[in-house]
Amino acid sequence: MKIAKRVFLFVTVNILIIATLSVIMSVFGIQPYLTEKGINYSSLILLCAVWGFGGAFLSLALSRKMAKWMMGVKVINANEPDQNLNQLVHRVHSLARKSGIEVMPEVGIYESPEINAFATGPTKNRSLVAVSTGLLAKMDHDETEGVLAHEVAHIANGDMVTMTLVQGVVNAFVMFLARIIANVAAQFVDEDKRTMVQFGIVIALEVVLGMLGMIVVSAFSRHREYRADEGGANLSSPNQMIAALEKLKRNYHLEDSTENGQPALATMKISGKAGGFLKLFSTHPDLDDRIARLQQQPSRSSRRFAKNRSSLPVFS
């Protein structure tokens, strides 16, 4: 039932995104990029920009609601009578104020035996930090503090917007290159078969180029994870950040964990310890690497995070 609900929500949201982008295309009068004279590059660029960036940013705009619906996240009221949950909200807000966030993130909890936490939301001031019941049950105070600090650092660093921009650029380039290459290749077949061949080549190239684009996105993601570790060490302490990562290392194996067969959202716990070529697609660095960096450069991490905070753009 839970899996069916997630699939239904995922399909529904994507249909709404496609419908919204189609309306935008119509409103702005973006014409088909293929004409009798060949490719209309202005129309093609607009097409790729709308679908590439539009899909990514619409997904970002809905990210908090999607997390609540798909993960069953229950937002904790600031006046929650349960002292443990009330303290959780207080700790997240304390870390958020320390990081310079002006509007406090929503804090939520969801049922899962996994040690898991994630941050999401369209801007710094419209964000959500959610933790699993498994994390609260299995981690002590210092380990939990490290996890919360890591997630707040993601928000303070503007990682959700940054990764959306990166994904949008990759999406647009994939669409553009696939159609340019397909148009050139289609010139070598009979005219009556050209449209079908071109369509098939576009689909195939979008799959191949999309996979290559995932390598770029994953590389950016790993870099942002290192920065969030450094920010987490500054907001809590290097020892608390290291303790959190070591607990994750003790509790999870090489493969990414799943809940009921469904991949978890962006989270602290993914080890990223894939081997060979697959390592290029890992969104999180190896836990051993993350721990080693914090052990070797705790003071440098603090200085860098403080410097980056002062230069970050403010999103409202």
TORLO-161560 format. One line per field, with one value per residue (C-alpha): y, x, z negated. Coordinates in Angstrom, 2 decimals. Layout:
y = (Y,...)
x = (X,...)
z = (Z,...)
//
This chain:
y = (0.00,2.44,1.69,2.11,5.48,6.66,5.54,7.25,10.51,10.37,9.81,12.45,15.10,14.40,14.65,18.02,19.18,18.14,19.89,23.06,23.17,22.56,25.54,27.68,26.67,27.63,30.94,32.06,30.86,28.63,27.10,23.62,23.70,21.63,23.56,22.93,24.90,22.83,23.56,26.81,27.24,29.92,27.65,24.70,26.67,27.89,24.36,22.91,25.74,25.44,21.66,21.38,24.06,24.14,20.49,20.75,23.91,22.76,19.59,21.75,23.96,20.89,19.15,19.84,18.67,15.63,14.65,14.87,12.88,10.21,9.70,10.31,13.12,14.66,18.23,18.76,21.73,24.14,23.67,19.88,18.46,15.48,16.74,14.63,15.97,19.49,19.23,18.02,21.17,23.33,21.73,22.18,25.80,26.51,25.16,27.12,30.39,29.68,29.16,32.49,31.15,33.79,31.72,28.52,25.24,22.98,19.94,16.60,12.95,9.84,6.15,4.09,1.70,3.21,5.69,8.44,12.20,14.64,18.31,19.64,22.74,25.37,28.01,28.54,30.16,27.49,24.33,21.09,18.89,15.41,12.52,8.91,7.23,4.78,7.56,8.87,5.36,4.31,7.47,9.17,12.92,13.72,11.54,13.06,16.54,15.77,14.57,17.59,19.96,18.29,18.76,22.38,23.01,21.77,24.42,27.17,26.35,26.59,23.06,22.34,25.35,24.71,21.09,22.09,24.58,21.94,19.44,22.05,22.85,19.14,18.51,21.39,20.33,16.70,17.75,20.18,17.84,14.87,16.82,18.36,14.99,13.24,15.84,15.38,11.57,11.57,13.25,9.96,8.01,8.15,11.13,9.00,7.33,10.43,11.53,8.09,7.57,11.01,10.36,7.04,8.59,11.42,8.93,6.79,9.79,11.27,8.00,7.81,11.51,11.56,8.85,10.84,13.90,11.94,11.63,15.42,15.87,13.16,14.79,18.11,16.26,14.60,17.98,19.46,16.54,17.29,20.93,19.90,17.70,20.66,22.92,20.30,20.07,23.84,24.04,21.14,19.93,17.80,15.00,14.97,14.99,12.14,10.19,10.43,9.17,6.34,5.22,5.16,3.15,0.57,0.23,0.10,-1.94,-0.91,-0.71,2.15,1.22,1.10,1.16,-1.40,-1.53,2.25,4.41,6.86,10.60,12.54,11.54,11.43,7.66,6.81,5.60,6.11,3.19,1.84,0.23,1.00,2.84,2.85,5.12,7.93,7.72,7.86,11.01,10.64,10.15,7.08,7.26,6.49,9.46,11.75,10.69,11.04,14.58,15.65,14.03,15.72,19.20,20.11,23.67,24.25,23.02,25.61,28.47,27.50,27.20,30.59,32.15,30.54,31.64,35.29,35.02,32.86,34.37,34.86,33.22,34.38)
x = (0.00,2.79,4.68,1.51,0.87,4.40,4.15,0.76,2.07,5.21,3.24,0.64,3.26,5.13,1.91,1.24,4.79,4.45,1.08,2.48,5.48,3.23,1.10,4.23,5.37,1.98,1.75,5.18,4.44,7.49,7.29,8.50,12.25,12.13,11.07,11.22,14.48,16.03,16.52,15.25,17.96,16.11,13.10,15.33,17.21,13.94,12.50,15.54,15.65,11.96,11.96,15.46,15.24,11.45,11.13,14.00,12.69,9.08,10.28,12.27,9.25,7.22,10.01,8.72,5.21,6.52,8.67,5.68,3.44,5.88,7.82,4.91,6.77,4.81,5.83,6.49,4.76,7.03,4.79,4.86,4.08,6.41,9.66,11.89,10.26,10.16,13.89,14.49,12.83,14.82,18.12,17.44,16.38,19.42,21.72,19.79,20.19,23.89,24.26,22.56,19.24,16.55,13.35,13.48,13.14,10.17,11.19,9.55,9.70,8.66,8.37,11.32,13.76,16.59,19.10,18.13,17.75,17.35,16.89,14.78,12.90,13.00,14.97,16.84,13.78,11.33,13.07,12.40,14.66,13.24,14.60,13.54,12.33,15.19,17.75,16.27,16.21,19.74,21.83,22.93,22.86,26.24,25.66,22.22,23.69,26.20,23.44,21.24,24.18,25.01,21.44,21.25,24.58,23.00,20.29,22.74,24.94,21.95,22.60,19.05,19.05,22.64,21.95,18.75,20.69,23.28,20.56,18.79,21.96,22.62,19.02,19.11,22.43,21.28,18.12,19.99,22.83,20.49,18.39,21.32,23.06,19.81,19.05,22.47,22.25,18.73,20.01,21.63,18.34,15.45,13.16,10.05,11.82,13.58,11.06,10.83,14.60,15.22,12.75,14.42,17.89,16.75,15.37,18.52,20.85,18.87,19.34,23.08,23.81,21.56,23.70,26.85,25.14,24.49,28.25,28.54,25.61,26.95,30.39,28.80,26.72,29.79,31.50,28.45,28.44,32.02,31.05,28.02,30.28,32.59,29.64,28.21,31.53,31.52,27.92,28.25,31.83,34.27,33.94,30.14,30.25,32.77,30.74,27.65,29.53,31.14,27.73,26.47,29.50,28.84,25.19,25.25,27.02,28.38,25.07,22.65,19.91,16.30,13.00,10.51,12.48,12.31,15.45,15.64,15.80,19.07,20.45,23.37,23.61,24.54,28.12,28.87,31.28,30.67,33.48,35.06,32.97,29.87,31.66,31.22,27.44,27.58,25.95,27.72,31.45,32.78,32.22,35.88,36.91,34.46,35.70,39.36,38.79,37.22,39.97,42.72,41.26,38.81,40.07,40.26,36.67,35.48,37.32,36.09,32.46,32.59,34.09,31.53,28.63,29.53,29.59,26.51,23.56,20.42,17.28,13.91)
z = (0.00,-0.93,2.30,4.38,2.73,3.51,7.14,7.51,6.04,8.18,11.39,10.48,9.73,12.96,14.97,13.33,14.11,17.76,18.01,16.41,18.74,21.74,20.73,20.32,23.82,25.21,23.34,24.54,28.06,28.35,31.81,32.89,33.42,36.63,39.73,43.47,43.52,40.72,37.04,35.56,32.91,30.97,30.52,29.65,26.98,25.46,25.54,23.76,21.22,20.31,20.00,18.55,15.87,15.52,14.52,12.04,10.36,10.22,8.48,6.06,5.37,4.46,2.55,-0.97,-0.18,1.70,-1.27,-3.60,-1.27,-0.11,-3.34,-5.69,-7.45,-10.32,-11.11,-14.83,-16.38,-18.24,-21.29,-21.07,-24.55,-24.01,-25.54,-23.28,-20.11,-21.53,-22.21,-18.64,-17.26,-19.66,-18.58,-14.87,-15.35,-17.51,-14.79,-12.13,-14.03,-14.49,-10.73,-9.93,-8.64,-9.20,-9.01,-11.05,-9.12,-9.66,-11.69,-11.02,-11.97,-10.06,-10.83,-9.63,-11.32,-9.26,-10.61,-8.23,-8.00,-5.14,-4.39,-1.56,-0.47,2.28,0.32,-2.94,-4.45,-3.25,-4.31,-6.13,-8.25,-8.81,-10.87,-11.13,-14.28,-13.77,-14.03,-17.28,-18.72,-17.71,-17.95,-21.15,-21.76,-20.17,-17.11,-16.54,-16.92,-14.18,-11.83,-12.49,-12.01,-8.67,-7.42,-8.61,-6.85,-3.61,-4.03,-5.01,-2.00,0.37,1.58,2.72,5.07,6.20,7.11,8.89,11.02,11.85,12.75,14.88,16.84,17.41,18.48,20.97,22.48,22.80,24.63,26.88,27.86,28.40,30.89,32.73,33.15,34.09,36.75,38.34,38.22,39.71,42.89,43.89,44.11,46.56,46.10,45.47,42.51,41.24,38.60,36.97,37.07,35.61,32.79,31.97,31.96,29.67,27.14,27.25,26.96,24.07,22.18,22.90,22.42,19.36,17.76,18.53,17.08,13.89,13.45,13.45,11.06,8.74,8.65,7.59,5.00,3.46,3.22,1.46,-0.98,-1.99,-2.53,-4.60,-6.74,-7.31,-8.08,-10.42,-12.25,-12.69,-13.89,-16.33,-16.73,-14.68,-17.25,-17.03,-13.23,-13.18,-15.75,-13.52,-10.47,-12.42,-13.69,-10.10,-9.07,-11.78,-10.81,-7.03,-4.38,-0.98,0.85,0.42,-2.02,-0.90,-2.67,-1.38,1.85,2.36,2.31,-0.56,0.03,-0.07,-3.41,-5.77,-5.65,-2.07,-2.11,1.57,1.37,4.85,6.74,10.10,12.68,10.45,8.00,10.52,10.00,6.21,4.81,1.45,0.81,-0.91,-4.66,-5.36,-3.19,-4.95,-8.38,-7.34,-6.07,-9.32,-11.37,-9.36,-8.88,-11.65,-12.08,-8.34,-8.04,-10.55,-8.88,-5.42,-6.51,-8.23,-5.11,-2.80,-4.98,-4.53,-0.74,-0.15,1.72,-0.36,1.01,-0.30)
//
